[in-house]
Amino acid sequence: MRKVIYPGTFDPITNGHLDIIKRASEIFDKVVVAVALSAEKKPMFDIQTRVKMAKLAVQELENVEIKSFDTLLVNFCQKENSKVIIRGLRAVSDFEYELQMGYANQSLDPEIETLYLMPSLENAFISSSVVRAILKFKGNVSHLVPSAIIPLLESY
């Protein structure tokens, strides 16, 4: 079985994330969306809410599973018996950071491969930080996030 790990904080999950997840689900037999605790990033939403949002967003994708983690990513991959990490790239600025992380992960486990997918053009500008900034001022984010998570965002 070809299994891939798609890690992130997903604070909150966006249409850009969902774009990558859907495309990965067509390439791999199993996609594990790995929601990182990431306390150092001080996420807007707690881990339970982020996991719940991710589950709502992917509920129609049968080969996608949501799990949380608070370890090194390579350790999570080993626990999940996956040697492949998938990451999204929106811009050149993402590439530099993701390349560095990919090399760091491979230095910890030489069998780990990182694959990069670009979101579709319509989702290329969407980031969780943009969504959080709009939410902070009670703006409309319905065009940026999966419709299934809107009720959770409105209760924020």
N, C-alpha and C positions, 0 to 999 in steps of 0.2 A: 504494500500500500504506500502510495506517495503522499506523505504528510508534510505540511508546511506550517510554520509558526509565523504569525503576523503580530509582532509586539508593538505596544504603545501605551500611552497613558489614556488616550481616548477621553479627553476631558473638555467637552463631550465628544462622542463619536459624531462624525460629520458625513455628508454625502460623498466627500472625497475618500474617506476611509471605506465607506460602503462600496464605492466604485472599485477600489483595490480588492476588497474582500470578494465581491461577486466575480471579478475576473480571475482571482486566484482559485476560487471554487470550481471554475471551469477547467483549470489546468491541473489541479491536484485532487486526489481522492478525498482528502480531509484537510480542512483549514482550522487551525486552532488560533483564535484571536486571544492573545495573551495580554490582559489588562494589568499593567504594572502599577504597584502601589505608589511608587515615586513620591514619597513624602518630601524629598528634597526639592521637588518642583512646586510644592504647596498647591495641589490641585484644587480647583473650585468645588468639585464634587467628590464626595468620599468614594472609596473603592466599591462599596456595595451599590451605590447609585450608578457608577460608571459601568459596572458589570451588568446591572439591570437594563441600562440604556442599550448596551451592546447586544444583549439577548433580544430585546424588543426589535432592534434594527435588523437583525439577521434571522428572525423567527421563521421566515419562509425558505431559508437556505438549509437544506437537509444535511449537507456535509460540512457544516460550520458549527464549531463548538466554542464557547466562551469560557475562559478560565482566568483567574487572577494569579499573580505571582509576585514574590518579593525576594528574589534571588538574582544571581547573575543570569543573564539571558541564556548563556551556553549551558548552564546547569539545568535551567528549565527545559531547554531543547533535549538534553540528555534524558531527563525524566520522562519526557514525552516521546522518546525514541524518534526524534526528527533531526535530520542533518541539514535542513533547509530553513532559512529565514527569508521572509519577504518584506520588503520595505517600499514605501511610496516615495517618489521624487517629484516635487512640484517645480523646482527651480534649481539653477546652478548652485545657489547657496545651500540647498538641501544636500546636494551631491557631495560637497566637501565634508560635511559632518557625517553623512551616511557612509562614505568611503572609509573615513577614520574608524567608525564604529565597526564596520565590516571587517577591517583588518584586525582590530582589537579582539573581536570575537574569534576570528580564525587563529589568532595567536594563542588563545586559550584552548581551542579545540580545532586542530588542523582539518578535521573532516567537515566542519561547518561551512556551508556555502550560503552566500547572501545574494538574493535576486532582487532586482529593482524594477518596479512597474511605475509608469507615469499615469496619473489619473487622466480621464478624458478632459478635453479642453474646457468644457463647461464647469469642471470641478477643480481646475488647476489652481485657482486663487484661494480656495477654501482651506482654512486651518482652524484648529480648535481655539487658538488664541484670538483669531478674528471673531469667532462665535462668542467667546467669553467677553470680549470687549463690547460687542453689541448687546449682549445680555445684561451687562453691568448697567447699561443705560435704558434697559427695558425695550430695546429695539426688536424688530421682527427678524427672526432667524429661520423662519419656516422654509425658505428656499435654500438653506445651507445645511440642514440636518434632516435625517430620516423622519418622516411624519409620525412614526410610532413613538418617538421620544418627546414630541412637543409637550404633552401633558406633564412630563417630569420637569421640563425646563420652565414651564409656566408656574409650577409650584415653588420654584427657587426664589 
